[in-house]
Amino acid sequence: MIEHGGKTQVIVSATARVKSYDIATGDELWQCGGLGLNAIPAPVYDGENVYVMTGFRDKNMFAIKLDGAKGDLTGTDHVLWQNDRGNSYTPSPVLDHGTLYFTADNGMISALDAKTGEPYYLQQRLPNPTKLKSSPVAAGDYLYQATEDGDVVVLKLGKEYAVEAVNHFDDEFFVATPAIADGKIYLRGMNTLYAIGK
């Protein structure tokens, strides 16, 4: 749910297309085709554009310019760029200071310039071959990615792929996305909830 151009709108990704609705009336504001099947990643918004992605069959990610968006935007100049490499099937992307980060379920991470879609790096493998379902989260200068193998990978935010640390939890399995609040990171494992901080 975002506010843009004086209207609060709900943006919903679904199979084949994304749609936006006026929250006050329920009326459709705009829609755009081009997504694939099983739209799981949440849209993200930077104040001007919205970024949507699917990573299953017919995978696609694209940026939509919201100023003046109305009706069917498919094939118009409102679609600023598209990407079909390294897209997430399950995790949602993270937008930080104009860089869009996204992780694929097979343990690859990518970073793009959100304005142009140009890659800073694509499909870099995280340490320790892994699978993941949780979304990455950003806090301070770092991106945190929990994995199904009990790791929390810490990457430096920026244009270059840089792993700062890998924190391993024995006999653990992370599917939930980490939460960060009040200087702590909260991790929900299969049987245990962790609060980590000073």
C-alpha positions in Angstrom: 0.0 0.0 0.0 1.5 3.3 -1.1 0.5 7.0 -1.4 1.3 8.5 -4.8 -0.1 11.6 -6.5 -2.4 12.3 -3.6 -4.0 8.8 -3.7 -3.5 5.8 -1.5 -3.3 2.8 -3.7 -2.9 -1.0 -3.2 -0.6 -2.6 -5.7 -1.1 -6.4 -6.1 1.1 -8.7 -8.1 -0.6 -11.8 -9.5 -0.2 -14.4 -12.3 0.4 -12.6 -15.6 -0.1 -9.0 -14.4 0.1 -6.4 -11.6 -2.9 -4.2 -10.7 -3.4 -1.1 -8.6 -6.6 -0.2 -6.8 -7.8 3.0 -5.2 -8.1 2.1 -1.5 -10.9 4.6 -0.9 -13.2 3.3 -3.7 -11.8 -0.1 -4.8 -11.6 1.2 -8.4 -8.8 -0.1 -10.5 -6.3 2.7 -11.2 -4.0 0.8 -13.6 -2.7 -2.6 -14.6 0.3 -4.0 -16.5 0.9 -7.4 -18.0 4.2 -9.2 -18.2 4.5 -11.2 -15.0 4.9 -14.9 -15.0 3.1 -17.6 -12.8 3.0 -17.7 -9.0 3.6 -14.1 -8.1 5.1 -14.4 -4.6 7.6 -11.5 -4.2 6.0 -8.3 -2.9 6.2 -5.1 -5.0 8.5 -2.4 -3.8 8.2 1.4 -4.3 10.7 4.2 -4.3 8.5 7.3 -4.3 8.4 7.4 -8.1 8.4 3.9 -9.5 7.2 0.5 -8.4 9.2 -2.7 -9.0 7.4 -6.1 -9.5 8.9 -9.5 -10.1 8.1 -13.2 -10.7 10.6 -16.0 -10.7 8.8 -19.1 -11.6 7.7 -19.8 -15.2 8.0 -16.9 -17.7 10.0 -15.1 -15.0 10.1 -11.3 -15.3 10.8 -8.2 -13.3 10.1 -4.7 -14.4 9.9 -1.1 -13.2 6.7 0.9 -13.7 6.7 4.7 -13.7 3.6 5.8 -11.7 3.3 9.5 -12.7 0.4 9.6 -15.0 -0.3 5.8 -14.8 -3.8 5.0 -15.8 -5.5 2.1 -17.5 -3.5 -0.7 -19.2 0.2 0.2 -19.1 1.4 -3.0 -21.0 3.8 -2.1 -23.8 3.8 1.6 -22.9 6.7 3.9 -21.9 5.5 3.5 -18.3 7.5 0.2 -18.3 11.0 1.6 -17.8 13.0 -1.7 -18.0 12.7 -5.5 -17.6 14.9 -8.2 -16.3 14.6 -12.0 -16.5 17.8 -13.2 -14.9 18.3 -14.3 -11.4 14.7 -13.4 -10.3 13.3 -14.5 -7.0 10.6 -17.1 -6.9 9.8 -16.7 -3.2 11.8 -13.9 -1.6 10.8 -10.3 -2.0 13.4 -7.7 -3.2 15.0 -5.0 -1.1 15.4 -1.4 -2.4 18.2 0.6 -0.7 19.6 4.0 -1.9 18.6 3.3 -5.5 19.9 -0.3 -5.6 17.5 -3.2 -6.0 18.7 -6.4 -4.3 17.1 -9.8 -4.9 17.9 -13.3 -4.0 16.8 -16.4 -5.9 15.7 -19.6 -4.1 18.8 -21.4 -5.2 21.1 -19.1 -3.2 22.1 -16.5 -5.9 22.0 -12.8 -5.2 21.8 -9.9 -7.7 21.9 -6.1 -7.5 20.6 -3.7 -10.1 20.4 0.1 -10.6 16.7 0.6 -9.9 16.4 3.6 -12.3 17.9 1.9 -15.3 17.8 -1.9 -14.6 21.5 -2.1 -15.3 23.2 -4.8 -13.2 25.9 -4.0 -10.7 26.3 -7.8 -10.3 24.1 -10.7 -11.3 23.6 -14.2 -9.8 26.5 -14.2 -7.4 26.4 -17.4 -5.3 26.1 -17.0 -1.6 28.7 -18.8 0.5 27.9 -22.5 1.2 25.5 -23.9 -1.4 22.1 -23.3 0.0 18.4 -22.9 -0.6 16.3 -20.1 0.8 12.7 -18.9 1.1 13.1 -15.8 3.4 13.5 -12.3 2.0 16.7 -10.3 2.6 16.5 -7.3 4.9 18.6 -4.2 5.0 19.8 -2.3 8.1 22.6 0.2 8.4 25.3 -0.7 5.9 24.3 -4.4 5.6 22.0 -6.8 4.0 21.0 -9.9 5.9 19.9 -13.2 4.3 18.7 -16.2 6.3 18.9 -19.6 4.7 17.3 -23.0 5.0 20.8 -24.4 6.0 20.9 -22.4 9.3 23.1 -19.6 8.0 22.6 -15.8 8.2 24.7 -14.3 5.5 25.7 -10.6 6.0 26.6 -8.7 2.9 27.8 -5.1 2.5 25.3 -2.9 0.8 26.7 -1.3 -2.4 27.5 -1.8 -6.0 30.0 -4.6 -5.4 29.3 -8.1 -4.2 31.0 -8.4 -0.7 30.2 -10.9 2.0 31.1 -9.6 5.4 30.2 -12.7 7.5 28.4 -16.0 7.6 26.7 -16.8 11.0 25.8 -20.4 11.3 23.2 -21.9 13.7 23.7 -25.6 14.3 20.6 -27.8 13.6 18.6 -24.8 12.5 16.4 -24.1 9.5 15.3 -20.5 8.6 12.3 -19.9 6.3 10.9 -16.8 8.0 12.3 -13.4 7.0 14.5 -11.7 9.7 12.9 -8.7 11.5 15.0 -5.8 12.7 13.9 -3.4 15.4 15.4 -1.4 18.2 18.9 -2.5 17.5 18.1 -6.2 17.4 17.7 -8.7 14.7 15.0 -11.4 15.3 15.3 -14.8 13.7 12.6 -17.4 13.7 13.9 -20.9 13.3 11.9 -24.1 13.1 11.6 -24.4 16.9 13.4 -21.3 18.4 13.0 -17.5 18.2 16.3 -15.7 18.5 16.9 -12.0 19.5 20.4 -10.9 18.7 21.8 -7.5 19.7 24.1 -5.8 22.2 
